[in-house]
Amino acid sequence: MTDQKQFYAGVDWASESHHVFLTDGDGRKIGERVFRHGGEGLAELAAWLTATSGATEAGQIQVAIEVPHGPVVETLIERGCQVHAINPKQMDRFRDRFTLAGAKDDSRDAEVMASALRTDRRCFRLLAAADPVVIELREWSRMAEDLGAERNRLTNRMREQLWRYFPALLELENDLGAEWLLDLWEAGPTPAKAARIRAATIAKLLKRNRIRRVDATHVLAVLRTPPVKVAAGTTEAASAHIATLIARIRLVNRQLKQAHQRLDTLTARLVPTEETEPGQRKQHDVEILASLPGVGRIVLATLLAEAFDALQRRDHAALRSLTGVAPVTKRSGKSCIVIRRQACHDRLANAMYHWARVAIQHDSRSRLKYAALRSRGHSHGRALRSVADRLLNVACAMLKTGTTFNPSLAEQKLSC
């Protein structure tokens, strides 16, 4: 037990101001104050905590907050305070200690967090300064996801306009954001103009974009199919709409390519050089995770960015909860209901879905498990979550032993 006195502060953060409630180790109120958000306000907050508590070291001040990241958290950690995060749903349960009527205000919430941290610290998660590379990787992975969603929205709008007057172009490519298809549309934006394109022009376009799955003859035959009859002005209106969409799609394509290159660079930076001191757990994490079947650029970046702390701890239970593969059991008397976990990290849950989806295509063990679950009547999503649960268990075991995935070993165990 430490000889130093401990002080407990609750911070109810907001976009414009932050309400802070400070108590001593016995729960007695020391002070309460509101600070404006900004560089000056946050610096004043940290200085006020130290001055008001009388702590000789910033590490004596335990701070509770509902968000695990952001400028408030980073400022307090940088000043040396011990910052703890709590889930807002747990915070809501602690609030019932102070009021049963459901009353809620900033002052009460700050007091509740300070009191709960003093009495139930095990319910909180101690935060630490994140690796700068992980912070950047997290931002770029989220940017790549947003850009992918924006690309889908734009191509769906383009598909709708082509369906109005030029449906033949939809037969050539499922991905309407492909550069060669955009070049082809610009060469012939209407059925009449597209029918006059020469085969040599199309051949050069395909060669420039390295497209080999279709040839110029096939493309020209599709473009020269009889067009649909539309009202006067429809072709011009839809073409003008697509012209604006293509400019935005090309921009998103360039940004998405840059984001993917940046993800590869940052992921590689998480692998230390040979001169790194032995024993650092970060040394093998990227290589081990990348060796697993179904793990690609996006899944790997998402796991490292969003679940870095749990991966460093090799905490299988935390990873199962974060990714949503662990089911929720509700048992009471003779009743027992098992349902899907909804309280999870959405980006990690999506990454696990795609990890399992690709794994059943390339890994025989995953494919057999999926088939067995489907034969028992489980849905596609339920079967994939079970496959992902197994893959996550394998990943944690390999991270603990520091070994990469060996497909031949898995095949040998399967044949036994």
C-alpha positions as MATLAB code, in Angstrom:
seq = 'MTDQKQFYAGVDWASESHHVFLTDGDGRKIGERVFRHGGEGLAELAAWLTATSGATEAGQIQVAIEVPHGPVVETLIERGCQVHAINPKQMDRFRDRFTLAGAKDDSRDAEVMASALRTDRRCFRLLAAADPVVIELREWSRMAEDLGAERNRLTNRMREQLWRYFPALLELENDLGAEWLLDLWEAGPTPAKAARIRAATIAKLLKRNRIRRVDATHVLAVLRTPPVKVAAGTTEAASAHIATLIARIRLVNRQLKQAHQRLDTLTARLVPTEETEPGQRKQHDVEILASLPGVGRIVLATLLAEAFDALQRRDHAALRSLTGVAPVTKRSGKSCIVIRRQACHDRLANAMYHWARVAIQHDSRSRLKYAALRSRGHSHGRALRSVADRLLNVACAMLKTGTTFNPSLAEQKLSC';
ca = [
       0.000    0.000    0.000;
       1.406    3.389   -1.006;
       2.242    5.982    1.631;
       1.277    8.844   -0.666;
      -2.162   10.360   -0.392;
      -4.421    9.789   -3.347;
      -6.862   12.297   -4.820;
      -9.758   11.483   -7.116;
     -11.200   13.729   -9.804;
     -14.149   13.221  -12.121;
     -14.195   15.069  -15.454;
     -17.512   15.447  -17.252;
     -16.205   16.530  -20.649;
     -18.100   18.430  -23.341;
     -17.373   20.252  -26.584;
     -17.236   23.742  -25.029;
     -16.455   23.229  -21.326;
     -15.422   20.517  -18.854;
     -16.858   20.125  -15.336;
     -14.332   18.833  -12.771;
     -15.071   17.503   -9.280;
     -12.143   16.774   -6.904;
     -12.215   14.690   -3.706;
      -9.661   13.337   -1.255;
      -8.991    9.698   -0.405;
     -11.939    9.635    2.038;
     -14.419   10.988   -0.486;
     -14.607   14.509    0.953;
     -15.087   17.260   -1.587;
     -12.025   19.453   -2.119;
     -13.153   21.569   -5.032;
     -15.324   21.870   -8.113;
     -14.836   24.003  -11.187;
     -15.718   24.412  -14.881;
     -12.978   24.949  -17.488;
     -13.363   26.169  -21.053;
     -12.151   23.870  -23.795;
      -8.915   25.024  -25.402;
      -5.197   25.040  -24.848;
      -5.354   27.618  -22.069;
      -8.359   26.025  -20.386;
      -6.883   22.514  -20.360;
      -3.553   23.769  -19.018;
      -5.467   25.600  -16.297;
      -7.389   22.397  -15.499;
      -4.201   20.392  -14.952;
      -2.632   23.172  -12.863;
      -5.796   23.541  -10.769;
      -5.878   19.814   -9.943;
      -2.305   19.924   -8.634;
      -2.692   23.195   -6.740;
      -6.080   22.451   -5.163;
      -5.268   18.898   -4.112;
      -1.875   19.826   -2.720;
      -0.353   16.729   -4.304;
       3.419   16.669   -4.382;
       3.361   14.591   -7.577;
       0.864   14.560  -10.438;
       0.750   10.751  -10.210;
      -1.159   11.054   -6.920;
      -4.172   12.447   -8.815;
      -6.488    9.763  -10.195;
      -8.787   11.136  -12.896;
     -11.962    9.457  -14.183;
     -13.455   10.307  -17.584;
     -15.949    8.693  -19.965;
     -13.812    8.943  -23.105;
     -10.507    7.050  -23.580;
      -8.956    9.564  -25.996;
      -8.986   13.205  -26.967;
      -7.259   16.427  -25.890;
      -8.457   16.278  -22.264;
      -7.037   12.783  -21.789;
      -3.807   13.585  -23.611;
      -3.225   16.773  -21.617;
      -3.710   15.057  -18.259;
      -1.514   12.088  -19.205;
       1.185   14.454  -20.454;
       1.096   16.256  -17.069;
       1.582   12.917  -15.271;
      -1.925   12.293  -13.919;
      -3.314    8.757  -13.736;
      -6.271    8.828  -16.140;
      -8.930    6.107  -16.060;
     -11.731    5.567  -18.580;
     -15.164    4.082  -17.974;
     -17.925    3.021  -20.315;
     -20.853    5.498  -20.300;
     -23.265    2.627  -19.654;
     -21.380    1.666  -16.482;
     -21.324    5.328  -15.538;
     -25.099    5.392  -15.816;
     -25.341    2.508  -13.324;
     -23.045    4.274  -10.847;
     -25.271    7.355  -11.078;
     -28.076    5.369   -9.418;
     -26.043    5.482   -6.192;
     -26.680    9.210   -5.979;
     -30.196    9.512   -7.385;
     -32.968    7.004   -8.032;
     -35.138    9.530   -9.850;
     -32.851    9.585  -12.906;
     -31.728   13.187  -12.409;
     -28.644   14.086  -14.414;
     -26.394   17.139  -14.657;
     -22.710   17.850  -15.256;
     -21.856   18.446  -11.600;
     -23.446   15.187  -10.464;
     -21.795   13.193  -13.250;
     -18.354   14.529  -12.316;
     -18.977   13.679   -8.658;
     -20.223   10.185   -9.555;
     -17.087    9.431  -11.563;
     -14.770   10.650   -8.799;
     -16.636    8.556   -6.209;
     -16.792    5.443   -8.411;
     -13.075    5.644   -9.178;
     -12.315    5.816   -5.451;
     -14.475    2.803   -4.518;
     -14.537    0.659   -7.686;
     -11.302    1.285   -9.533;
     -11.448   -2.222  -11.025;
     -14.338   -1.076  -13.237;
     -12.122    1.530  -14.879;
      -9.381    1.122  -17.481;
      -6.071    2.851  -16.858;
      -5.008    4.814  -19.923;
      -1.493    5.417  -21.183;
       0.056    7.492  -23.930;
      -0.382    5.645  -27.217;
       2.405    4.855  -29.660;
       2.587    7.725  -32.202;
       2.660    5.206  -35.052;
      -0.501    3.546  -33.742;
      -2.263    6.905  -33.491;
      -1.393    7.690  -37.103;
      -2.300    4.165  -38.230;
      -5.692    4.439  -36.531;
      -6.443    7.724  -38.288;
      -5.388    6.490  -41.706;
      -7.374    3.241  -41.344;
     -10.489    5.237  -40.491;
      -9.812    7.582  -43.390;
      -9.485    4.613  -45.744;
     -12.802    3.238  -44.510;
     -14.520    6.609  -44.991;
     -13.042    6.963  -48.477;
     -14.238    3.481  -49.402;
     -17.744    4.324  -48.232;
     -17.661    7.599  -50.181;
     -16.503    5.732  -53.291;
     -19.412    3.313  -52.971;
     -21.877    6.180  -52.660;
     -20.533    7.919  -55.755;
     -20.447    4.760  -57.884;
     -23.994    3.883  -56.823;
     -25.136    7.299  -58.030;
     -23.250    6.744  -61.281;
     -24.916    3.341  -61.678;
     -28.332    4.936  -61.277;
     -27.620    7.513  -63.990;
     -26.217    4.929  -66.419;
     -29.274    2.768  -65.879;
     -31.405    5.699  -67.067;
     -29.892    5.999  -70.552;
     -26.807    3.755  -71.063;
     -27.369    0.344  -69.326;
     -25.040   -1.437  -71.757;
     -22.029    0.087  -70.017;
     -23.035   -1.679  -66.788;
     -22.354   -5.055  -68.433;
     -18.649   -4.365  -68.836;
     -17.591   -3.862  -65.207;
     -19.096   -4.405  -61.760;
     -16.782   -1.792  -60.242;
     -17.933    1.457  -61.812;
     -15.068    3.294  -60.124;
     -12.470    1.416  -62.176;
     -10.206    3.847  -64.021;
     -10.526    2.121  -67.382;
     -14.311    2.342  -67.291;
     -14.133    6.037  -66.430;
     -11.793    6.567  -69.391;
     -14.160    4.626  -71.620;
     -17.156    6.732  -70.582;
     -15.246    9.942  -71.239;
     -14.378    8.657  -74.717;
     -18.056    7.907  -75.406;
     -20.405    9.492  -72.845;
     -23.562    8.725  -74.839;
     -24.658    5.591  -76.772;
     -24.403    7.481  -80.059;
     -20.838    8.643  -79.444;
     -19.774    5.305  -77.972;
     -20.944    3.446  -81.080;
     -18.570    5.521  -83.221;
     -15.439    4.699  -81.184;
     -12.888    2.724  -83.178;
     -11.582   -0.656  -82.034;
      -7.991    0.661  -82.036;
      -8.939    3.410  -79.596;
     -10.492    0.888  -77.225;
      -7.476   -1.412  -77.558;
      -5.132    1.422  -76.555;
      -7.371    2.287  -73.611;
      -7.360   -1.318  -72.373;
      -3.585   -1.610  -72.802;
      -2.971    1.669  -70.957;
      -5.020    0.431  -67.979;
      -3.613   -3.141  -68.187;
      -7.013   -4.760  -68.705;
      -6.773   -8.297  -70.130;
     -10.037   -9.942  -69.067;
     -11.915   -8.257  -71.930;
     -10.784   -7.361  -75.445;
     -11.618   -4.473  -77.738;
     -13.969   -6.568  -79.862;
     -16.139   -7.503  -76.902;
     -16.212   -3.940  -75.556;
     -17.147   -2.544  -78.953;
     -19.932   -5.122  -79.367;
     -21.407   -4.122  -75.998;
     -21.216   -0.413  -76.789;
     -22.980   -0.915  -80.107;
     -25.988   -2.722  -78.684;
     -29.273   -0.913  -79.435;
     -29.738    1.866  -76.843;
     -32.862    2.388  -74.761;
     -35.359    5.003  -75.910;
     -35.496    7.939  -73.512;
     -37.263   11.269  -73.434;
     -35.586   14.258  -75.021;
     -33.032   15.821  -72.699;
     -32.583   12.738  -70.518;
     -29.278   11.722  -72.105;
     -27.838   15.218  -71.773;
     -28.986   15.577  -68.167;
     -27.667   12.159  -67.072;
     -24.354   12.725  -68.892;
     -23.847   16.057  -67.132;
     -24.566   14.386  -63.781;
     -22.062   11.595  -64.459;
     -19.392   14.096  -65.529;
     -19.493   15.705  -62.082;
     -19.459   12.281  -60.388;
     -16.431   11.063  -62.354;
     -14.326   14.023  -61.244;
     -15.103   13.162  -57.626;
     -14.582    9.425  -58.138;
     -11.121   10.022  -59.612;
     -10.207   12.179  -56.622;
     -11.407    9.522  -54.168;
      -9.496    6.842  -56.110;
      -6.268    8.823  -55.741;
      -6.870    9.468  -52.054;
      -7.773    5.830  -51.407;
      -4.597    4.664  -53.137;
      -2.581    7.085  -51.014;
      -4.326    5.837  -47.855;
      -3.526    2.209  -48.688;
       0.118    3.054  -49.331;
       0.257    4.911  -46.033;
      -1.282    1.934  -44.205;
       1.424   -0.345  -45.613;
       4.144    2.103  -44.564;
       2.830    2.538  -41.026;
       2.274   -1.194  -40.572;
       5.859   -1.830  -41.634;
       7.065    0.753  -39.098;
       5.516   -1.346  -36.314;
       8.070   -4.047  -37.125;
      11.357   -2.971  -35.454;
      14.653   -3.330  -37.264;
      17.146   -6.071  -36.475;
      18.952   -3.769  -34.058;
      15.885   -3.725  -31.763;
      16.542   -5.198  -28.346;
      15.258   -8.760  -27.976;
      12.191   -9.345  -25.886;
      10.032   -6.552  -27.294;
       6.633   -8.043  -27.988;
       5.976   -5.581  -30.813;
       8.657   -7.316  -32.840;
       6.505  -10.246  -33.954;
       2.944   -8.948  -33.780;
       2.649   -7.640  -37.338;
       4.339  -10.655  -38.889;
       2.255  -13.124  -36.881;
      -1.078  -11.479  -37.604;
      -0.246  -11.032  -41.294;
       0.558  -14.752  -41.612;
      -2.963  -15.807  -40.620;
      -5.334  -16.847  -43.431;
      -7.816  -14.137  -44.325;
      -5.792  -11.231  -42.917;
      -5.098   -8.527  -45.494;
      -4.081   -4.900  -45.434;
      -7.346   -3.485  -44.071;
      -7.995   -6.195  -41.458;
      -4.401   -6.044  -40.215;
      -4.431   -2.251  -39.931;
      -7.783   -2.281  -38.121;
      -6.655   -4.881  -35.582;
      -3.410   -3.055  -34.842;
      -5.053    0.367  -34.667;
      -8.240   -0.372  -32.732;
      -7.151   -3.276  -30.497;
      -3.478   -2.477  -29.944;
      -3.638   -2.467  -26.136;
      -5.481   -5.794  -25.942;
      -3.056   -7.340  -28.433;
      -0.092   -6.161  -26.384;
      -1.626   -7.776  -23.281;
      -2.513  -10.945  -25.244;
      -5.934  -10.559  -23.622;
      -8.113  -13.070  -25.445;
     -11.228  -12.321  -23.389;
     -10.958   -8.581  -24.068;
     -10.416   -9.178  -27.776;
     -13.487  -11.424  -27.974;
     -15.608   -8.731  -26.340;
     -14.173   -5.871  -28.387;
     -14.654   -7.662  -31.698;
     -18.138   -8.927  -30.838;
     -17.451  -12.639  -31.425;
     -18.158  -13.519  -27.772;
     -21.897  -14.185  -27.344;
     -23.950  -12.871  -24.430;
     -25.594  -15.438  -22.131;
     -28.694  -14.493  -20.155;
     -29.429  -17.163  -17.550;
     -32.159  -17.057  -14.914;
     -33.541  -20.156  -13.262;
     -34.361  -22.703  -15.965;
     -34.131  -20.099  -18.710;
     -30.922  -19.723  -20.703;
     -30.705  -17.484  -23.762;
     -27.578  -16.919  -25.844;
     -27.648  -13.876  -28.115;
     -25.248  -11.899  -30.269;
     -23.092   -9.278  -28.557;
     -24.123   -5.824  -29.752;
     -21.929   -3.815  -27.349;
     -18.676   -4.060  -29.286;
     -16.355   -2.014  -31.479;
     -18.096   -1.644  -34.853;
     -14.898   -1.376  -36.899;
     -13.384   -4.442  -35.218;
     -16.617   -6.405  -35.671;
     -16.612   -5.549  -39.370;
     -12.947   -6.528  -39.663;
     -13.634   -9.895  -38.015;
     -16.518  -10.539  -40.416;
     -14.288  -10.008  -43.462;
     -11.411  -11.915  -41.868;
     -13.617  -14.982  -41.407;
     -15.273  -14.535  -44.822;
     -11.918  -14.660  -46.619;
     -10.512  -17.366  -44.329;
     -13.214  -19.885  -45.262;
     -12.157  -19.440  -48.895;
      -8.471  -20.173  -48.287;
      -8.221  -22.202  -45.050;
      -9.560  -25.765  -44.965;
     -10.066  -25.828  -41.187;
     -12.103  -22.634  -41.281;
     -14.086  -23.901  -44.259;
     -14.954  -27.172  -42.521;
     -15.995  -25.380  -39.328;
     -18.200  -23.020  -41.315;
     -19.811  -25.923  -43.191;
     -20.458  -27.833  -39.953;
     -22.125  -24.822  -38.336;
     -24.269  -24.184  -41.394;
     -25.370  -27.824  -41.453;
     -26.545  -27.418  -37.843;
     -28.839  -24.592  -38.914;
     -26.748  -21.551  -37.983;
     -27.051  -18.446  -40.135;
     -24.220  -17.193  -42.348;
     -23.321  -14.399  -39.919;
     -23.498  -16.664  -36.860;
     -21.221  -19.234  -38.522;
     -18.714  -16.568  -39.540;
     -18.563  -15.218  -35.973;
     -17.711  -18.707  -34.703;
     -15.006  -19.040  -37.348;
     -13.660  -15.625  -36.334;
     -13.711  -16.681  -32.672;
     -11.522  -19.663  -33.485;
      -9.138  -17.551  -35.584;
      -8.843  -15.044  -32.760;
      -7.970  -17.850  -30.340;
      -5.319  -19.108  -32.763;
      -3.937  -15.580  -33.139;
      -3.623  -15.094  -29.369;
      -1.900  -18.459  -28.966;
       0.594  -17.608  -31.705;
       1.224  -14.144  -30.235;
       2.023  -15.713  -26.863;
       4.449  -18.233  -28.369;
       5.868  -15.846  -30.982;
       5.261  -18.207  -33.921;
       3.729  -17.528  -37.321;
       0.911  -19.495  -38.901;
       1.998  -22.779  -40.511;
      -0.561  -24.032  -43.072;
       1.140  -27.423  -43.444;
       0.867  -28.046  -39.702;
      -2.832  -27.257  -39.808;
      -3.280  -29.699  -42.703;
      -1.425  -32.428  -40.777;
      -3.694  -32.011  -37.744;
      -6.726  -32.075  -40.019;
      -5.681  -35.365  -41.637;
      -5.055  -37.071  -38.260;
];
